[in-house]
Amino acid sequence: RTFDNPNEYLVYGKSSVKSNVCDFIGKITIIKIQEFKNENFGVDDEYKNSGIKSQGLLTAKYEFFENKEQNHSGQFQGILQTKWYLDKDQVVRYNDINLNSDGYFNNGFVGTWKMYNSTIEKTCNWGDYRVPFTKCDFDIGAGELSISEKYLKNGWRIQPKKEWWK
């Protein structure tokens, strides 16, 4: 968190597209926090008696700047939405209540990536468990994310043993 703006968080990480990996730094700035009027306690109200005080949605804008010294680097910017809940101890938690539901997703990032010193700009969306605002034929999974064969060549092959983030 930054000292001059309590709604702004400085972040760092790595991006990976096909075999290209870039370091980035940036910020996430909270725009608004909303509380849901109708709470959801999961399949068969599994969490109804768990002491959840409230649930809601955090909306933020993000800007991530890849290292200009690295190949094919640029800037990410867009909107992030994260579902949360407040537990019985007044702790804000990542809302994974419906994790076992077919359509579950969270941490949806919707935005663009623009290459430095170029006019190249691409839609760049990602999230936890599903990717928001994709073409209908992109995710063919029923119970979980399953990328159509048509898109796997674009870097969507899962490589669980490859430790690109280190």
Backbone as CSV, one residue per row, in Angstrom:
resi,resn,N_x,N_y,N_z,CA_x,CA_y,CA_z,C_x,C_y,C_z
1,ARG,0.852,-1.178,0.000,0.000,0.000,0.000,0.892,1.234,0.000
2,THR,0.461,2.264,-0.701,1.258,3.488,-0.713,0.838,4.399,0.439
3,PHE,1.754,5.227,0.888,1.490,6.116,2.019,0.542,7.253,1.663
4,ASP,0.664,7.790,0.458,-0.146,8.947,0.088,-1.537,8.591,-0.433
5,ASN,-1.784,7.319,-0.745,-3.105,6.903,-1.216,-3.408,5.515,-0.663
6,PRO,-4.254,5.419,0.369,-4.542,4.116,0.979,-5.294,3.148,0.060
7,ASN,-5.794,3.640,-1.076,-6.485,2.779,-2.038,-5.564,2.277,-3.143
8,GLU,-4.274,2.608,-3.054,-3.324,2.237,-4.103,-2.306,1.233,-3.568
9,TYR,-2.111,0.161,-4.340,-1.184,-0.905,-3.957,-0.138,-1.074,-5.045
10,LEU,1.120,-1.095,-4.652,2.211,-1.331,-5.592,2.428,-2.834,-5.706
11,VAL,2.581,-3.317,-6.930,2.704,-4.753,-7.176,3.857,-5.027,-8.133
12,TYR,4.300,-6.265,-8.146,5.298,-6.705,-9.116,5.018,-8.157,-9.443
13,GLY,5.512,-8.603,-10.591,5.293,-9.984,-10.987,5.914,-10.275,-12.334
14,LYS,5.367,-11.300,-12.987,5.849,-11.703,-14.310,4.653,-12.000,-15.197
15,SER,4.818,-11.706,-16.467,3.821,-12.079,-17.466,4.439,-13.149,-18.356
16,SER,3.578,-13.989,-18.913,4.055,-15.062,-19.780,3.108,-15.200,-20.965
17,VAL,3.645,-15.040,-22.169,2.888,-15.257,-23.397,3.741,-16.148,-24.285
18,LYS,3.212,-17.329,-24.573,3.975,-18.355,-25.282,5.282,-18.557,-24.530
19,SER,6.433,-18.369,-25.168,7.710,-18.580,-24.469,8.325,-17.266,-23.977
20,ASN,7.616,-16.162,-24.150,8.143,-14.854,-23.735,7.707,-14.529,-22.304
21,VAL,8.678,-14.318,-21.426,8.408,-13.979,-20.027,8.989,-12.600,-19.752
22,CYS,8.183,-11.730,-19.138,8.639,-10.377,-18.793,8.354,-10.082,-17.326
23,ASP,9.272,-9.366,-16.688,9.036,-8.840,-15.346,8.160,-7.599,-15.485
24,PHE,7.329,-7.336,-14.466,6.580,-6.083,-14.479,6.484,-5.503,-13.074
25,ILE,6.258,-4.194,-13.031,5.903,-3.493,-11.800,4.662,-2.687,-12.120
26,GLY,3.915,-2.310,-11.101,2.725,-1.525,-11.379,1.941,-1.213,-10.138
27,LYS,0.675,-0.876,-10.376,-0.179,-0.534,-9.245,-1.613,-0.961,-9.512
28,ILE,-2.296,-1.225,-8.417,-3.727,-1.514,-8.420,-4.367,-0.457,-7.534
29,THR,-5.347,0.262,-8.076,-6.002,1.336,-7.339,-7.478,1.004,-7.171
30,ILE,-7.921,0.890,-5.935,-9.323,0.577,-5.648,-10.199,1.761,-6.051
31,ILE,-11.231,1.468,-6.833,-12.185,2.485,-7.274,-13.402,2.486,-6.355
32,LYS,-13.939,1.285,-6.095,-15.094,1.204,-5.191,-15.211,-0.188,-4.611
33,ILE,-15.880,-0.240,-3.471,-16.177,-1.505,-2.802,-17.673,-1.522,-2.555
34,GLN,-18.329,-2.557,-3.065,-19.776,-2.669,-2.929,-20.121,-3.892,-2.094
35,GLU,-21.191,-3.769,-1.338,-21.688,-4.892,-0.551,-22.916,-5.463,-1.260
36,PHE,-22.962,-6.786,-1.399,-24.108,-7.425,-2.041,-25.333,-7.333,-1.135
37,LYS,-26.500,-7.105,-1.736,-27.749,-7.110,-0.975,-28.199,-8.541,-0.708
38,ASN,-27.990,-9.403,-1.690,-28.372,-10.812,-1.557,-27.115,-11.655,-1.445
39,GLU,-26.933,-12.267,-0.304,-25.740,-13.084,-0.088,-25.932,-14.479,-0.660
40,ASN,-24.837,-15.111,-1.011,-24.841,-16.464,-1.545,-23.990,-17.323,-0.624
41,PHE,-24.567,-18.407,-0.141,-23.858,-19.262,0.811,-23.446,-20.601,0.216
42,GLY,-23.355,-20.658,-1.104,-22.867,-21.853,-1.765,-23.944,-22.873,-2.055
43,VAL,-23.499,-23.975,-2.657,-24.405,-25.065,-2.999,-25.057,-25.584,-1.721
44,ASP,-26.368,-25.712,-1.746,-27.139,-26.186,-0.586,-26.879,-25.352,0.664
45,ASP,-26.596,-24.057,0.491,-26.327,-23.143,1.621,-25.255,-23.678,2.561
46,GLU,-24.233,-24.283,1.978,-23.149,-24.915,2.732,-22.507,-23.985,3.767
47,TYR,-22.413,-22.685,3.465,-21.738,-21.733,4.359,-22.714,-20.856,5.151
48,LYS,-23.997,-21.212,5.153,-25.015,-20.373,5.792,-24.748,-20.144,7.276
49,ASN,-24.245,-21.136,7.973,-24.006,-21.018,9.415,-22.531,-20.840,9.758
50,SER,-21.752,-20.335,8.815,-20.309,-20.184,9.051,-19.942,-18.819,9.642
51,GLY,-20.923,-17.971,9.840,-20.660,-16.672,10.450,-20.273,-15.578,9.476
52,ILE,-20.514,-15.786,8.196,-20.194,-14.758,7.205,-21.057,-13.529,7.478
53,LYS,-20.391,-12.379,7.605,-21.080,-11.125,7.946,-21.609,-10.400,6.714
54,SER,-20.834,-10.388,5.641,-21.262,-9.738,4.408,-20.415,-10.239,3.244
55,GLN,-20.897,-9.923,2.047,-20.200,-10.294,0.819,-20.266,-9.113,-0.133
56,GLY,-19.303,-9.058,-1.057,-19.350,-7.949,-1.986,-18.367,-8.048,-3.127
57,LEU,-18.182,-6.912,-3.773,-17.355,-6.823,-4.968,-16.434,-5.609,-4.855
58,LEU,-15.148,-5.836,-5.074,-14.160,-4.761,-5.123,-13.842,-4.498,-6.589
59,THR,-13.900,-3.243,-6.988,-13.547,-2.850,-8.346,-12.321,-1.949,-8.280
60,ALA,-11.343,-2.228,-9.124,-10.095,-1.457,-9.130,-9.615,-1.283,-10.560
61,LYS,-8.731,-0.317,-10.750,-8.051,-0.201,-12.041,-6.620,-0.668,-11.832
62,TYR,-6.035,-1.205,-12.884,-4.655,-1.679,-12.778,-3.814,-1.121,-13.919
63,GLU,-2.539,-0.944,-13.627,-1.529,-0.558,-14.610,-0.271,-1.334,-14.270
64,PHE,0.167,-2.164,-15.198,1.386,-2.953,-15.023,2.341,-2.599,-16.159
65,PHE,3.580,-2.297,-15.812,4.580,-1.888,-16.792,5.665,-2.949,-16.882
66,GLU,5.729,-3.622,-18.033,6.779,-4.618,-18.233,8.122,-3.918,-18.407
67,ASN,9.177,-4.651,-18.107,10.542,-4.143,-18.221,10.846,-3.830,-19.691
68,LYS,11.148,-2.578,-19.977,11.405,-2.146,-21.360,12.643,-2.790,-21.966
69,GLU,13.512,-3.326,-21.127,14.737,-3.979,-21.607,14.459,-5.389,-22.138
70,GLN,13.277,-5.931,-21.848,12.950,-7.300,-22.250,12.199,-7.306,-23.577
71,ASN,12.289,-8.422,-24.280,11.658,-8.569,-25.593,10.142,-8.504,-25.506
72,HIS,9.554,-7.917,-26.530,8.097,-7.879,-26.688,7.409,-7.393,-25.419
73,SER,7.880,-6.298,-24.851,7.308,-5.791,-23.602,6.366,-4.624,-23.874
74,GLY,5.502,-4.366,-22.887,4.526,-3.297,-23.022,3.852,-3.004,-21.699
75,GLN,2.675,-2.403,-21.794,1.932,-1.972,-20.616,0.545,-2.598,-20.609
76,PHE,0.153,-3.122,-19.454,-1.196,-3.632,-19.230,-1.993,-2.548,-18.512
77,GLN,-3.263,-2.386,-18.892,-4.136,-1.514,-18.110,-5.567,-1.961,-18.289
78,GLY,-6.354,-1.748,-17.245,-7.743,-2.141,-17.312,-8.405,-2.118,-15.953
79,ILE,-9.459,-2.922,-15.848,-10.279,-2.996,-14.639,-10.188,-4.400,-14.056
80,LEU,-10.144,-4.462,-12.744,-10.114,-5.715,-11.986,-11.348,-5.755,-11.102
81,GLN,-11.994,-6.909,-11.026,-13.082,-7.103,-10.068,-12.817,-8.369,-9.275
82,THR,-12.954,-8.245,-7.958,-12.719,-9.360,-7.041,-13.894,-9.492,-6.087
83,LYS,-14.425,-10.703,-5.989,-15.486,-10.976,-5.020,-14.849,-11.307,-3.671
84,TRP,-15.455,-10.828,-2.584,-14.915,-11.001,-1.239,-16.046,-11.325,-0.265
85,TYR,-15.663,-11.778,0.919,-16.631,-11.872,2.017,-15.940,-11.517,3.325
86,LEU,-16.743,-11.095,4.290,-16.259,-10.742,5.618,-16.623,-11.887,6.545
87,ASP,-15.613,-12.525,7.143,-15.874,-13.702,7.975,-16.297,-13.320,9.395
88,LYS,-16.562,-14.320,10.213,-17.058,-14.100,11.579,-16.084,-13.320,12.452
89,ASP,-14.797,-13.315,12.079,-13.773,-12.584,12.832,-13.472,-11.216,12.223
90,GLN,-14.340,-10.751,11.328,-14.192,-9.453,10.664,-12.966,-9.389,9.736
91,VAL,-12.566,-10.533,9.193,-11.439,-10.595,8.263,-11.995,-10.693,6.837
92,VAL,-11.496,-9.845,5.948,-11.913,-9.889,4.545,-11.213,-11.067,3.878
93,ARG,-11.995,-11.908,3.213,-11.480,-13.119,2.563,-11.822,-13.121,1.075
94,TYR,-10.973,-13.799,0.301,-11.224,-14.085,-1.114,-12.467,-14.964,-1.171
95,ASN,-13.457,-14.581,-1.965,-14.709,-15.325,-2.001,-14.604,-16.543,-2.917
96,ASP,-14.384,-17.682,-2.278,-14.324,-18.951,-3.009,-15.490,-19.853,-2.623
97,ILE,-16.558,-19.247,-2.120,-17.715,-20.004,-1.637,-18.279,-20.915,-2.718
98,ASN,-18.346,-20.452,-3.949,-18.909,-21.261,-5.042,-17.842,-21.917,-5.905
99,LEU,-16.686,-22.160,-5.321,-15.559,-22.740,-6.050,-15.940,-24.018,-6.804
100,ASN,-16.841,-24.804,-6.262,-17.220,-26.074,-6.892,-18.359,-25.939,-7.902
101,SER,-18.827,-24.724,-8.137,-19.885,-24.496,-9.125,-19.279,-24.349,-10.517
102,ASP,-19.997,-24.792,-11.526,-19.497,-24.765,-12.904,-19.043,-23.384,-13.359
103,GLY,-19.805,-22.368,-13.088,-19.491,-21.042,-13.604,-18.620,-20.194,-12.700
104,TYR,-18.032,-20.786,-11.667,-17.263,-19.997,-10.702,-16.045,-19.339,-11.345
105,PHE,-15.827,-18.090,-10.996,-14.589,-17.381,-11.334,-14.433,-16.242,-10.340
106,ASN,-13.238,-15.705,-10.254,-12.968,-14.546,-9.409,-11.722,-13.852,-9.951
107,ASN,-11.410,-12.701,-9.392,-10.241,-11.914,-9.817,-10.227,-11.723,-11.330
108,GLY,-11.298,-11.185,-11.865,-11.388,-10.952,-13.301,-10.684,-9.670,-13.711
109,PHE,-9.679,-9.813,-14.574,-8.957,-8.673,-15.132,-9.420,-8.494,-16.574
110,VAL,-9.878,-7.299,-16.923,-10.352,-7.003,-18.275,-9.646,-5.740,-18.745
111,GLY,-8.891,-5.851,-19.829,-8.171,-4.667,-20.280,-7.412,-4.878,-21.568
112,THR,-6.321,-4.135,-21.685,-5.508,-4.176,-22.894,-4.027,-4.266,-22.540
113,TRP,-3.274,-4.718,-23.513,-1.811,-4.688,-23.454,-1.361,-3.925,-24.682
114,LYS,-0.503,-2.928,-24.474,0.021,-2.135,-25.588,1.535,-2.226,-25.584
115,MET,2.093,-2.640,-26.729,3.546,-2.770,-26.859,4.184,-1.382,-26.834
116,TYR,5.299,-1.287,-26.119,6.050,-0.029,-26.081,6.517,0.362,-27.485
117,ASN,6.526,1.648,-27.769,7.029,2.203,-29.035,6.411,1.546,-30.264
118,SER,5.119,1.260,-30.178,4.432,0.576,-31.269,2.951,0.926,-31.225
119,THR,2.260,0.630,-32.302,0.808,0.804,-32.315,0.102,-0.505,-31.969
120,ILE,0.868,-1.562,-31.715,0.274,-2.864,-31.405,-0.412,-2.803,-30.043
121,GLU,-1.710,-3.111,-30.045,-2.504,-3.154,-28.819,-3.416,-4.367,-28.902
122,LYS,-3.511,-5.115,-27.817,-4.310,-6.336,-27.806,-5.212,-6.382,-26.582
123,THR,-6.374,-7.009,-26.760,-7.236,-7.297,-25.624,-6.501,-8.284,-24.736
124,CYS,-6.550,-8.059,-23.448,-5.826,-8.935,-22.527,-6.665,-9.142,-21.274
125,ASN,-7.348,-10.278,-21.202,-8.218,-10.604,-20.078,-7.746,-11.884,-19.416
126,TRP,-7.853,-11.942,-18.099,-7.523,-13.163,-17.373,-8.242,-13.166,-16.039
127,GLY,-8.287,-14.325,-15.390,-8.946,-14.435,-14.095,-8.666,-15.780,-13.469
128,ASP,-9.212,-15.957,-12.280,-9.092,-17.230,-11.579,-10.237,-18.143,-11.997
129,TYR,-9.921,-19.287,-12.534,-10.836,-20.370,-12.905,-11.584,-20.167,-14.216
130,ARG,-11.802,-18.949,-14.657,-12.397,-18.649,-15.963,-11.779,-17.352,-16.477
131,VAL,-11.884,-17.122,-17.781,-11.375,-15.887,-18.379,-12.586,-15.054,-18.796
132,PRO,-12.715,-13.823,-18.272,-13.893,-13.013,-18.595,-13.905,-12.517,-20.038
133,PHE,-15.110,-12.386,-20.584,-15.353,-11.792,-21.898,-14.543,-12.424,-23.021
134,THR,-14.615,-13.742,-23.117,-13.932,-14.444,-24.201,-14.950,-14.865,-25.258
135,LYS,-14.450,-15.262,-26.409,-15.321,-15.774,-27.461,-15.969,-17.062,-26.969
136,CYS,-17.159,-17.341,-27.467,-17.916,-18.515,-27.020,-17.170,-19.822,-27.227
137,ASP,-16.327,-19.895,-28.241,-15.628,-21.150,-28.518,-14.279,-21.246,-27.802
138,PHE,-13.921,-20.280,-26.972,-12.625,-20.274,-26.276,-12.597,-21.283,-25.129
139,ASP,-13.557,-21.181,-24.223,-13.633,-22.053,-23.047,-14.730,-23.079,-23.296
140,ILE,-14.332,-24.329,-23.531,-15.306,-25.376,-23.839,-15.576,-26.263,-22.633
141,GLY,-15.069,-25.864,-21.479,-15.236,-26.661,-20.266,-16.629,-26.532,-19.687
142,ALA,-17.128,-27.625,-19.127,-18.422,-27.597,-18.455,-18.225,-27.287,-16.971
143,GLY,-17.410,-28.070,-16.288,-17.210,-27.888,-14.859,-15.981,-27.084,-14.501
144,GLU,-15.113,-26.860,-15.453,-13.890,-26.092,-15.192,-13.374,-25.522,-16.505
145,LEU,-12.408,-24.619,-16.401,-11.819,-24.021,-17.591,-11.166,-25.095,-18.453
146,SER,-11.519,-25.108,-19.718,-10.913,-26.019,-20.678,-10.799,-25.253,-21.996
147,ILE,-9.570,-24.917,-22.357,-9.333,-24.107,-23.544,-9.486,-24.965,-24.800
148,SER,-10.235,-24.448,-25.759,-10.432,-25.126,-27.035,-9.089,-25.334,-27.737
149,GLU,-8.958,-26.447,-28.416,-7.740,-26.787,-29.164,-7.332,-25.646,-30.103
150,LYS,-8.304,-24.958,-30.634,-8.073,-23.852,-31.564,-7.175,-22.761,-30.961
151,TYR,-7.230,-22.577,-29.635,-6.491,-21.492,-28.975,-5.243,-21.951,-28.228
152,LEU,-5.046,-23.234,-28.089,-3.897,-23.732,-27.321,-2.561,-23.267,-27.898
153,LYS,-2.493,-23.129,-29.212,-1.240,-22.713,-29.864,-0.831,-21.284,-29.488
154,ASN,-1.755,-20.522,-28.926,-1.480,-19.131,-28.553,-0.882,-18.993,-27.157
155,GLY,-0.400,-20.083,-26.609,0.251,-20.005,-25.302,-0.604,-20.474,-24.146
156,TRP,-1.726,-21.118,-24.435,-2.627,-21.551,-23.375,-2.352,-22.964,-22.873
157,ARG,-1.362,-23.626,-23.416,-1.041,-24.964,-22.912,-0.550,-24.845,-21.482
158,ILE,-1.123,-25.618,-20.610,-0.722,-25.601,-19.204,0.572,-26.377,-19.058
159,GLN,1.545,-25.755,-18.430,2.852,-26.367,-18.220,3.154,-26.352,-16.726
160,PRO,2.529,-27.260,-15.964,2.657,-27.209,-14.501,4.073,-27.379,-13.976
161,LYS,4.954,-28.019,-14.715,6.318,-28.239,-14.226,7.276,-27.098,-14.596
162,LYS,6.845,-26.224,-15.488,7.701,-25.116,-15.914,7.590,-23.983,-14.889
163,GLU,8.703,-23.628,-14.290,8.693,-22.618,-13.229,9.126,-21.259,-13.779
164,TRP,8.311,-20.686,-14.670,8.625,-19.428,-15.334,8.525,-18.233,-14.395
165,TRP,7.822,-18.380,-13.299,7.591,-17.241,-12.400,8.772,-16.953,-11.483
166,LYS,9.785,-17.822,-11.455,10.926,-17.612,-10.551,11.990,-16.753,-11.181
